[in-house]
Amino acid sequence: MDLYKPFGEDKYPVFVGSGKHAALCVVWNRLKGDKEDVGLIAAVPGLLAKCAIIGGLYGRDGFPAIIRNMALNPQIRRLYVWNHGEFSRNPYGRSGTDLLRALWESGIADDGRIGKTGYVLENEIDPGFVRRLVADVELVFAAPDRTENASRDEPGLMIVDRDGLMDWIDDSPAAVLREPAVFNDPKPVVVDRWPSENVGWLVRAPKIIDAWQQVLMLIMRYGLEKGTQYGAMKQRELVGVSWISNEEPDAFSVPADWSDDLRRATGTSPAAIKAYVEQLTTAIHGVGSYGDRLNAFPASGTPLNQIEQVIIRNFNDSPDTRRAVATTMNPAVDWGSTQPPCLITVECLQGDAMLHMIAAFRSHDMFRAALPNAVSLRYLHRNIAARLGFKMGKLKIESNSAHLYEKNLPDAIRMVNCAFLEREPQLGLQPESYDPRGNMIITIRGNLISCILCTPKGAEAWKCEYHTAAKIMVRIAQLQIIIDPAHLMYIGYELSRAEEALRTGQPYIQDR
């Protein structure tokens, strides 16, 4: 029997049986055995005598392989789907079986789209052939037996457990109406934009340039390519990016290997930074700069100094004020402008005697303007904090439209490759020491895994104990206790080590 194995035998095993007309698709269930499960093939040995093919389905990736194997073996006239796996009922676990159901119920369009799923079958597989296959092959689902209301969820379907598989599958003879079909291997699909949450991103880094480079990486990976109001010019845009840093403005620097051209393009030469700081922090009448609007807002009568008369005055009235907000937008002037200000508000809030600044940009050119914007805001931030007697806290920049223009993409790609992708991952990373939400202390207590969240000062803030690492990891995720991705990976690794030590009776010491 011919088989198509796109992922190799180890990842998605396919078993060939002595049956002729029945194929079994097992969803999220082990076919080969391991330490915890003998596997379906060993548990029900008669299956190989009754089925021509037995294979697994875990998601949409395995769907084309089913079609290809059915095409290679036209004698198969019944496809049985047994979705009894642990994850076969959640949205991701159902994604593969939902495609099968949609194909048989709604068919396939000439462009390879299956029903209303949005899924497009590989170009190499002929949709006309797929229609003939669907007409020739009977698709038979079993109702899941792991939900209390299985019969209500899947009306009319038989509930089949392992012991009932042999009676459920019918391999009786059936006429062969098709010839075997072979399709070319699929060509690799280049994913230009990765799937994502689309709106709302958060980046944290102590240094401005590190946060900025992470934003560039996110834009290139997840940003949508679209047009602009500047004619033919295109952009790649990410919506709702927050990037936070706490670097002293005098400490800002770019890598020593940056060329003069790159410094000019990003506005980070010393002369450019100095000029930009002056434009943002002081009034330059007649230019319409940010500094002009913040320090001498063009209102009726005497120009309004928003730094003095709004931010500082409100803090002098109350250190807990929420009214210390300056704006650069002047609706009477900007409503019809083709170049309204990109920076629209600057807000200050105090907590723990530290002054934090939030700056909102309606539109943010992340390559040419974002770095001088951030450095200049830190100088303004420091000036205001010093006037009020607060320590300078963190700067949060809200880039509502964080974008890169197409002409800057090549330089941005090279920069991100250099900063991240061309460097080997650093082993020995200790991310728990950098997470602002605290550190996790993991131990074994009796027959339980204990996980304690400690504040940076060492106080116990939260405790969780379970027999398994999985339950603790789910609880941490549900409560959003940890914010740093590297820290989360580290905790998952350590919890797995602790569970293995608990299972084997070996001592466990947390790796620090």
C-alpha positions in Angstrom: 0.0 0.0 0.0 1.3 3.5 -0.9 1.4 6.0 1.9 2.1 9.7 2.1 4.1 10.7 5.2 4.8 14.4 5.2 6.0 14.6 8.8 7.9 11.4 9.1 7.1 8.2 11.0 8.1 9.5 14.4 6.0 12.6 14.6 2.8 11.4 13.1 2.9 7.6 12.8 0.7 5.9 10.2 0.0 2.2 10.5 -0.8 -0.1 7.5 -3.2 -2.9 8.3 -4.5 -5.9 6.3 -8.0 -4.4 5.9 -9.2 -3.2 2.6 -12.0 -0.7 2.6 -11.9 1.1 6.0 -9.5 3.8 7.3 -9.4 5.0 10.9 -8.5 8.6 11.8 -7.7 8.9 15.5 -7.9 12.4 17.0 -5.5 13.4 19.8 -4.9 9.9 20.9 -1.7 7.9 21.1 -1.2 5.2 18.5 2.2 4.2 19.7 2.8 3.4 23.3 4.8 5.3 25.9 5.4 5.1 29.6 1.9 6.2 30.5 -0.2 4.7 27.7 0.3 1.4 25.8 -1.2 3.1 22.8 -4.3 2.3 20.7 -2.6 -0.2 18.4 -1.4 -2.4 21.3 -4.6 -1.9 23.3 -6.8 -3.0 20.4 -4.6 -5.3 18.3 -7.5 -6.4 16.0 -7.6 -2.9 14.5 -4.7 -3.7 12.1 -6.7 -6.6 10.7 -9.8 -4.5 10.2 -8.4 -1.3 8.8 -6.3 -0.5 5.7 -4.8 2.6 7.3 -4.7 3.9 10.9 -3.3 7.4 11.4 -3.5 10.3 13.8 -4.9 13.8 13.4 -3.9 16.6 15.8 -4.8 19.8 13.9 -5.1 21.3 10.5 -1.5 20.4 9.6 -2.5 16.7 9.2 -5.6 17.4 7.0 -3.9 17.4 3.6 -2.1 14.1 4.4 -5.5 12.4 4.9 -6.7 13.6 1.5 -3.4 12.5 -0.2 -3.5 9.0 1.4 -7.2 8.5 0.5 -6.2 9.5 -3.1 -3.4 6.9 -3.2 -5.7 4.2 -2.0 -9.1 4.3 -3.8 -10.1 0.9 -2.4 -10.9 2.7 0.9 -14.6 3.6 1.0 -15.2 4.5 4.6 -13.2 6.9 6.8 -13.9 6.5 10.5 -13.1 9.4 12.8 -12.6 8.6 16.5 -12.2 11.8 18.5 -11.6 10.6 22.0 -8.3 12.4 22.7 -7.8 14.6 25.7 -7.7 17.7 23.6 -10.1 16.7 20.9 -13.0 18.9 22.2 -11.3 22.3 22.5 -11.2 24.7 19.5 -7.7 23.9 18.5 -8.2 20.1 19.0 -11.3 20.3 16.8 -9.7 22.2 14.0 -8.8 19.2 12.0 -12.1 17.3 12.5 -14.0 20.5 11.7 -12.3 20.6 8.3 -13.2 17.0 7.6 -16.8 17.7 8.5 -16.9 20.9 6.5 -15.4 19.2 3.4 -18.0 16.5 3.4 -20.9 18.8 4.3 -20.1 22.0 2.3 -17.6 20.8 -0.3 -14.6 22.6 -1.8 -14.4 25.6 -4.1 -12.3 25.8 -7.3 -9.7 27.8 -5.4 -9.3 25.1 -2.7 -11.4 26.9 0.0 -13.3 24.5 2.2 -16.8 25.6 3.1 -16.8 28.7 5.3 -13.7 27.6 7.3 -11.3 30.0 5.6 -8.9 27.1 5.0 -7.4 26.7 1.6 -6.2 23.2 0.6 -2.7 22.9 -1.0 -2.6 24.1 -4.6 -1.2 20.8 -5.7 -4.4 18.9 -4.8 -7.0 19.1 -7.5 -10.4 20.3 -6.1 -12.3 18.3 -8.8 -10.7 15.1 -7.6 -11.5 16.0 -4.0 -15.2 16.3 -4.9 -15.1 12.8 -6.5 -13.4 11.5 -3.4 -16.0 13.0 -1.1 -18.8 11.5 -3.2 -17.2 8.0 -3.1 -16.1 7.8 0.6 -18.4 7.7 3.6 -17.3 9.8 6.5 -18.3 8.3 9.9 -17.9 10.1 13.2 -18.0 8.7 16.6 -19.5 10.8 19.4 -16.9 11.7 22.1 -17.2 9.7 25.4 -15.4 12.3 27.6 -18.1 14.9 27.9 -21.2 14.5 30.1 -23.5 15.7 27.3 -21.8 13.9 24.4 -25.0 12.6 23.0 -26.6 16.0 23.0 -23.5 17.6 21.5 -23.3 15.1 18.7 -26.9 13.9 18.1 -27.3 10.7 16.1 -23.7 9.6 16.6 -22.7 6.4 18.3 -20.6 6.8 21.5 -17.6 4.4 20.9 -15.0 3.6 23.5 -11.9 1.5 22.9 -13.7 -1.8 23.5 -16.3 -0.8 20.9 -14.0 0.1 18.1 -13.9 -3.4 16.5 -17.7 -3.6 16.3 -18.0 0.0 15.0 -15.7 -0.3 12.0 -17.1 -2.0 8.9 -14.6 -3.4 6.4 -17.1 -5.1 4.2 -16.4 -5.2 0.5 -17.2 -2.1 -1.6 -16.9 -1.3 -5.3 -13.8 0.6 -6.3 -14.8 3.6 -8.5 -11.6 5.6 -8.7 -8.1 5.2 -9.9 -5.2 6.0 -7.5 -4.1 9.6 -7.7 -0.7 11.1 -6.9 -0.2 14.9 -6.3 3.1 16.8 -6.2 4.6 17.6 -2.9 3.4 21.0 -1.6 5.6 23.9 -2.1 6.7 25.7 1.0 4.4 28.6 1.8 6.1 31.8 2.9 4.2 33.4 5.8 4.6 37.1 5.3 2.5 37.9 8.4 2.3 35.6 11.4 -1.1 35.1 13.1 -1.6 37.3 16.2 -3.9 39.2 18.5 -3.9 42.1 16.0 -4.4 44.9 18.5 -2.6 45.6 21.8 1.1 44.9 22.3 3.4 45.4 25.3 7.2 45.6 25.3 9.4 46.2 28.3 13.1 46.9 28.4 15.4 49.0 30.7 17.1 50.6 27.7 15.2 52.6 25.1 17.0 51.1 22.1 16.3 47.6 23.3 12.6 48.3 23.6 12.6 50.0 20.2 14.3 47.0 18.5 11.7 44.7 20.0 8.9 46.9 18.6 10.6 46.7 15.1 10.7 42.9 15.3 7.0 42.8 16.2 6.0 45.1 13.3 7.9 43.0 10.8 6.5 39.8 12.1 2.9 40.7 12.8 2.3 44.1 11.1 -0.2 44.5 8.3 1.0 45.9 5.0 -1.4 48.6 3.9 -1.5 52.0 2.1 -1.1 55.5 3.5 -2.5 58.9 2.9 0.7 59.8 1.0 -0.3 58.2 -2.3 1.6 55.2 -3.5 3.7 54.9 -0.3 3.0 51.7 1.7 3.5 50.9 5.4 3.6 47.9 7.7 1.5 48.8 10.7 1.0 47.4 14.2 -2.0 48.8 16.1 -1.8 49.7 19.8 1.9 49.2 20.8 3.0 50.1 24.4 6.7 50.2 25.0 8.2 50.9 28.4 11.7 51.8 29.5 13.4 53.6 32.3 16.8 54.6 30.9 18.4 57.9 32.0 18.4 60.2 29.0 22.1 61.0 29.2 22.9 57.2 29.1 21.2 56.7 25.7 23.5 55.5 23.0 23.3 53.4 19.8 25.6 50.5 18.9 29.1 51.6 18.1 29.0 49.8 14.7 26.1 51.9 13.4 27.1 53.8 10.3 26.7 57.5 10.0 23.9 57.0 7.4 22.0 54.8 9.8 22.3 57.4 12.6 21.0 60.1 10.3 18.2 57.9 9.1 17.0 57.2 12.6 17.7 60.7 14.0 20.2 59.5 16.5 23.3 61.4 15.8 24.4 63.6 18.7 23.5 66.8 16.9 20.1 65.4 15.8 19.2 64.3 19.4 20.3 67.7 20.8 18.1 69.6 18.3 15.1 67.3 18.8 15.4 67.7 22.6 15.3 71.5 22.3 12.3 71.3 20.0 10.3 69.2 22.4 11.3 70.8 25.7 11.2 74.5 24.7 8.9 76.8 22.9 10.0 77.8 19.4 7.4 80.2 18.3 6.1 80.1 14.7 7.4 76.5 14.1 4.5 74.6 15.5 6.7 72.1 17.2 5.8 69.8 20.1 7.7 72.2 22.4 5.8 75.1 21.1 2.4 73.4 21.7 3.4 72.1 25.1 5.0 75.3 26.4 3.1 77.9 24.5 -0.2 76.4 23.3 -1.8 78.6 20.7 -5.0 79.3 22.6 -6.9 82.5 22.6 -5.3 85.3 24.5 -2.0 84.5 26.2 -0.4 81.3 25.1 -0.8 78.5 27.6 2.3 76.8 29.1 0.9 73.4 29.7 4.0 72.1 31.5 3.8 74.9 34.1 0.1 75.7 34.2 -1.4 72.2 33.8 1.1 69.5 34.8 3.2 71.2 37.5 0.2 73.2 38.9 -1.9 70.1 39.3 0.8 68.2 41.1 1.4 71.2 43.4 -2.4 71.0 44.2 -2.2 67.3 44.8 0.5 64.6 44.4 -2.2 62.2 43.5 -3.6 64.2 40.6 -5.0 62.6 37.5 -5.3 65.9 35.7 -1.7 66.4 34.7 -2.3 66.0 31.0 -0.9 68.2 28.2 -2.1 68.0 24.7 -0.6 69.1 21.3 -3.9 68.8 19.4 -5.7 72.1 18.5 -9.0 71.0 16.8 -9.6 74.5 15.5 -6.3 74.3 13.6 -5.7 70.6 13.1 -9.0 69.3 11.9 -8.2 69.9 8.3 -4.5 69.7 8.4 -2.5 67.2 6.3 0.2 67.2 9.0 -1.5 67.1 12.4 0.9 66.4 15.3 1.8 62.8 15.8 2.4 63.2 19.6 -1.0 64.0 21.0 -0.8 63.8 24.8 1.7 63.8 27.6 0.5 62.7 31.0 2.2 62.3 34.3 1.2 60.2 37.2 2.9 59.6 40.6 3.2 56.4 42.5 5.6 55.5 45.4 7.2 58.9 45.1 8.1 58.2 41.5 6.8 60.2 38.5 5.8 58.2 35.5 5.1 59.6 32.1 2.7 58.3 29.5 3.0 59.7 26.0 0.5 58.9 23.3 1.2 59.0 19.6 -1.7 58.8 17.1 0.9 57.9 14.4 4.4 56.8 15.0 7.2 56.4 12.4 9.1 53.8 14.3 12.3 53.9 12.2 12.9 57.6 11.6 11.3 59.3 14.6 10.7 56.9 17.5 14.2 57.0 19.1 14.6 60.8 19.2 10.9 61.0 20.4 11.7 58.7 23.3 15.0 60.3 24.3 13.5 63.8 24.2 10.5 62.7 26.3 12.9 61.3 28.9 14.6 64.7 29.1 11.2 66.4 29.6 10.3 63.7 32.0 13.4 64.3 34.1 12.9 68.1 34.1 9.3 67.8 35.4 10.3 65.2 38.0 13.1 67.4 39.3 10.8 70.4 39.5 8.3 68.4 41.6 10.8 66.7 43.8 10.0 63.2 42.6 12.3 60.4 41.4 12.0 59.8 37.7 9.9 56.7 37.0 9.2 54.9 33.8 8.3 56.2 30.4 5.4 54.5 28.7 4.9 55.3 25.0 1.6 54.5 23.4 2.2 54.1 19.7 -1.4 53.7 18.4 -0.2 53.3 14.8 3.4 51.9 15.1 4.5 51.7 11.5 7.5 51.2 9.2 7.5 52.7 5.7 8.4 50.3 3.0 11.5 52.3 2.1 12.9 51.7 5.6 12.0 48.0 5.8 15.4 46.7 4.4 17.4 48.6 7.0 14.9 47.5 9.8 15.2 43.9 8.8 19.0 43.9 8.8 18.9 45.6 12.2 16.5 43.1 13.8 18.4 40.2 12.3 21.6 41.5 13.8 20.0 42.2 17.2 18.1 39.0 17.6 18.1 36.3 14.9 21.9 36.1 14.1 22.8 35.7 17.8 22.8 32.3 19.5 20.3 32.1 22.5 22.2 32.7 25.7 22.3 29.7 27.9 22.3 30.1 31.6 19.7 32.9 31.5 18.1 33.6 34.9 15.0 35.5 33.9 13.3 35.2 37.3 15.6 37.9 38.7 14.3 40.4 36.1 10.6 39.9 36.4 9.0 43.0 38.1 6.3 40.8 39.5 8.7 38.8 41.6 10.5 35.4 41.8 9.2 31.9 42.0 10.5 29.5 44.6 9.9 25.9 43.7 10.3 23.0 46.1 8.8 19.6 46.9 6.8 19.2 50.1 5.9 15.6 50.8 4.0 14.4 47.7 3.3 18.0 46.4 5.1 20.4 44.2 5.1 23.8 46.0 5.4 27.1 44.1 5.8 30.4 46.0 5.8 33.8 44.5 8.1 36.1 46.4 8.3 39.9 46.1 11.6 41.5 45.1 12.1 42.2 48.8 11.6 38.5 49.7 8.0 38.5 51.1 5.7 35.7 50.2 2.8 37.0 48.0 1.2 33.8 46.7 1.5 30.0 47.1 0.2 27.1 45.1 0.7 23.4 45.7 -0.4 20.5 43.5 0.6 16.9 42.7 1.4 17.9 39.0 3.3 20.6 37.3 0.5 21.1 34.8 -2.0 22.3 37.4 0.4 24.8 38.8 1.3 26.1 35.3 -2.4 26.5 34.4 -3.1 28.4 37.7 -0.1 30.7 37.0 -1.5 31.4 33.5 -5.1 31.9 34.7 -4.0 34.5 37.3 -1.4 36.1 35.1 1.0 36.2 37.9 4.1 36.4 35.8 4.6 38.8 33.0 8.1 38.1 31.5 8.0 35.4 28.8 11.5 34.1 29.6 10.5 33.8 33.2 7.4 31.8 32.3 9.5 29.4 30.2 12.0 29.0 33.1 9.2 28.3 35.6 7.6 25.7 33.3 11.0 24.0 32.9 11.6 23.9 36.6 8.1 22.6 37.4 8.7 19.8 35.0 12.0 18.9 36.7 10.2 19.0 40.1 7.5 16.7 38.8 10.0 14.2 37.4 11.9 14.2 40.7 8.7 13.6 42.6 7.8 10.7 40.3 11.2 9.0 40.5 11.9 9.8 44.2 15.0 11.8 43.3 16.0 15.0 45.2 15.0 18.3 43.5 17.0 21.5 43.8 15.7 24.5 41.8 18.3 25.7 39.2 19.2 29.3 39.8 
